[in-house]
Amino acid sequence: MHPVAPQLVLASSSPRRFDLLTEAGLCFVVVPAEVEEWHDEAVPVGELTRVNAALKAEWVAQRHPGSWVIGADTLVSIDGWVLGKPADLAEARGMLGRLAGRTHEVGTAVCLIHGETGRRREFVERTQVTFRALGDEEIERYLSLINPLDKAGSYAAQEHGEVIIEEVVGAYSNVVGLPMERLMEELRDLGAV
């Protein structure tokens, strides 16, 4: 008797994505993709996230062909600049300073692949986030509350986001790292859940 393939596989080790899928009541396994993400400042954010989400999903789908694989990539952008994960606290301070008092975009690309059947679905969700006006003290206070080094843009909406965020227009879950409303629609449409 062969083991049954899991219905859903998350191609990410992100605890935020894990929590979102768990809160939605989905049964899934986590298999982080071992791929080198693509970085190119000349490429539009939507395309960059789309390519990286597909790289992750394809890598895992090759290893779990009987499952639906969820690959995702989230980036923060402002003024044409992509703000990924900061290298250190100094870079995190700079990113938060750049975002302070302004509106930026959070874009998450999702790639769904079923390796065995070759079925595939991709989409990009965009959410506008406006930060409060933040001085150096507020930025230091926020950085004392979270670890910014594993977060695109140096912040997490779900971790003391009220300290820095004034308004979110669009899917809040997208800012956390996975646009759950759209994802659930797509998974139901594909018959994956």
Buried (B, 14 or more C-beta within 10 A) or exposed (E): EEEEBBBBBBBBEBEBBBBBBEEBEBEBEBBEBEBEBBEEEEBEBBEBBBBBBBBBBBBBBEBBBBBBBBBBBBBBBBEEEBBBBBEEBEBBBBBBBBBBEEEBBBBBBBBBBBBEEEEBBBBBBBBEBBBBEBEEEBBEBBBEEBEBEEBBBBBBBBBBBEBBBEEBEBBBBBBBBBBBBBBBEBBEEBEBB
